[in-house]
Amino acid sequence: MAAMFAANGMVMGAWAPQIPLLLPRHEISEFTLGLLILVLGLGAVGAMLFAGRLIGRFGSVPVLRGFALSASAVLPMVVFAPSVEVLAPAMALLGAMIGCMDVSMNANAVEVERRLGRAIMSSSHGFWSLGGFVGGSAGAWTIAHWGAGVQAGIVALVSALMVLAAMPFLRGEAAHPAPATHDAPRTGLLPRAPGLWLLGVMALLSMVPEGAVLDWAALYLQQEMASDVFRSGLAFAFFSGAMAVMRFAGDGVRNRFGAVRTLRFSGLLAAAGLLGAAVAPVDAMAIGCFFISGLGVANMVPIMFSAAGNFPGLPSGAAISAVTMVGYAGILVAPASIGFVAEHVGFRVTYATLSMLLVLVSLLATRAAGADEVRAVGGGQAASSPAT
């Protein structure tokens, strides 16, 4: 499981320093680049519904295996695209594979939490952040010395080897599709519980800043502070590295202070870091502030995913798929609009505004109280509480 999260993070981290290179390579504007990132996000979110249905039918393990191998191979297709007409569908495919892998590995992590009777979601996401740190920092260095094509090939090979090595050790609940009967209630494609969708919105608000750092921080440092390719690539690398460090400690912090207090403090810390990056006069200070923001963002989404997995009255697979789909729209879809806004008001105003979203999440922290139920279960079914 850890290797799957790390491989996914490595691909995303390696993608970050590739983004500014698309502008001169294809002679496109920031707005066009934003539209291409939107295509990537739409491919991801659209495919997530498909992944959720596959998980319900076949179980998370076989679905994760298939999408993990596919995701490892798509980055070179984007990098070597000869024209915008080829680049757009390649980015949609990259988003679809990454998005489906995200859904299946988070659904599998919830199943493992139930097996163990304790929280592992934060540490699982810690391996994602560690992979992002390695992919971003080593990827930026590789691009600077050997070029974008070599970097994409190395990342595809390394991530595929990690996935293949981890496959025999994956464990999860077997899928047991209910037989169709005339008396069985018909269920819609998506759950209708308002409380679940609020968790999804909170995850989205937490992931919009994460997506803004992933997709735009390198360009921000290059344009506003004249950073070179290597230093600009460190923005997401240090942000992701901070998330990795804090996520490995996150389960212990959550067990001591509870999900609500952890989420509330994390949101305020992340907001302070993002605001600092927005007003930083030099790139070194901005990178440091992105690091602080990463410390805060680290445990916000894992807490909400655990809360979704324990949402009363719904199968964990359906709940986690819905929250993952809405939440990952923040990291995959919303940054497309950031490019448009930043082109008109600048990245500094944009990052300062995004910090306010994190303050809002901290104010809604009580909605994630269900995340604590996993440690009260002791390996059994989650304790129920009134649906909201």
HELIX and SHEET records of a PDB file:
HELIX    1   1 ALA A    2  TRP A   15  1                                  14    
HELIX    2   2 ALA A   16  GLN A   18  5                                   3    
HELIX    3   3 LEU A   22  HIS A   26  1                                   5    
HELIX    4   4 GLU A   30  PHE A   58  1                                  29    
HELIX    5   5 SER A   60  VAL A   79  1                                  20    
HELIX    6   6 VAL A   84  LEU A  116  1                                  33    
HELIX    7   7 MET A  121  TRP A  146  1                                  26    
HELIX    8   8 ALA A  148  ALA A  166  1                                  19    
HELIX    9   9 MET A  167  PHE A  169  5                                   3    
HELIX   10  10 PRO A  194  MET A  225  1                                  32    
HELIX   11  11 VAL A  229  PHE A  257  1                                  29    
HELIX   12  12 ALA A  259  VAL A  279  1                                  21    
HELIX   13  13 ASP A  283  VAL A  297  1                                  15    
HELIX   14  14 MET A  300  GLY A  309  1                                  10    
HELIX   15  15 SER A  316  LEU A  332  1                                  17    
HELIX   16  16 ALA A  334  VAL A  345  1                                  12    
HELIX   17  17 PHE A  347  LEU A  363  1                                  17    
HELIX   18  18 ALA A  365  ASP A  372  5                                   8    
HELIX   19  19 GLU A  373  VAL A  377  1                                   5    
END                                                                             
